[in-house]
Amino acid sequence: MKIKPELVLRIGLAGTFLYAGLNSILNPTSWIGFIPQWINSIPLLTRELFLTIHGMFEIILAIALLVGIYKKLAALLAFLSIGVIVIFSGIDDVTFRDFGLLGASYALMLLYRKKIDKPNSMS
């Protein structure tokens, strides 16, 4: 059985998003410090609520990546999610991980673009 690089990328990204999503919901005090204070200035939104919503988004994204549904959209959302985190959190001691996740999600986007661009390919 040959393991496809696409599957490895999907599982790796899904594991990251599933861990972060579940952990941020189950242990919010460990994650709340990553949410900027200015979130509280948005009407009807608190940092705690934002963390819960973002955690649920990450879990849904992880499931989509694992199951392989909405592949192109899931890859795009993974890329945008990590990109926004880098933009709003800034560069710090753990940003190197984000660059790897950005690269993996971008590679997945390229794989799906390649499949769509080939009119005669079967996927």
N, C-alpha and C positions, 0 to 999 in steps of 0.2 A: 504494500500500500504506500503510495507516494503522498507525502504531506505537502499541501499547497501553502506557499508563503502567505496568501490571503488569509487562510485560516489561522495561521500563527499570529498575524497582525491583529485579526479580530479578537482572538482569545486574549492576547496580551492587553489590548486596549480595554476590553470588557472587564478583565480582572481588575485593572486600575480603577475604572469607573465604579464597578460594583463595590470594591473595598471602600473607596472614598465616600460613596453614597450611603452605604449601610452604616459605616462608622460615624459619619457626620450626624446621622439621625439618632444612632444609639448612644453616642458619646459627644453631644453637642458642645460641652465645655472644652473639649480638646480642639475643636475646630472653629469656635466663634471668633477667636483672635485673628483668623484669616479673612474675616468679613470686614470691609471698611466701615468706619463709623458713619460716613455720610449716607449709608443705606437707611439709617434711622430718619433721615430728613425726607424720605419719600413717603407721601401720605399712605396710610394703612399698611405700611411695611416696617418691620423691625428686622434687626440682624438675625434674630432667632428664627423668625418666619422665613426670611430669605434662605437661611441655611437649610431649613426643612424642605423648602421648595426645590432648591438646588440639589439636595440629596436625592429627592424623588426623581428629578430629571436625570441624574447620573445613573440611578438604578434602571430606569426605563431605557436609557441609552445603552447600558451594559447588556440588557436583555436583547435589545435589537441587534447589537453586535454579535452576541452569542448565537442567537437563533438565525441570524442572517436575513432579517427582514429590513426593508428600506435601506439597503446597503449603502447606496450613494449618499442618501440623506444622513444616515448614521455617521458615516465617515466625515462628512462636512460638519456636522454638529460636534463631533469629537474634536476636530481641528479648531473650530471657532471657540469652543468651551475652553480649551487649554490656552488658546491665543488670548482670550479675554482675561484669563487668570494671570498670564504673564504681564499683560498691559496694566491691569489694575493693582497687582501685587508688587510689581517691580522686580528687579533683578536682586536675588539674594543667594544665600548659600545652597539652596536646593533647586535653583532654577535649571540647573543642568538636567534634571529629570524631566522638566517640562519641555526642554528642547528635544529630548528623545521621543516624548509623546507627540509633540508637534510633527516630528519627522515621520513617525509611524502612521499617524492619522493622515498626513499628506500623501504618504506612499499608498495608503489604502484608497484615497481619493483618486490618485493617478491610475491605479489598477482598474477601478470602476470606469473611469473616463475612457481608458483604452478599450475596454470591452464594449462600451456604448458606441465609440467611434468606428469600430469595425462592423460594417453592415452585414457581413457574411458569417460572423462568429456566432457560435452557439454557446449560451451560458447557462 
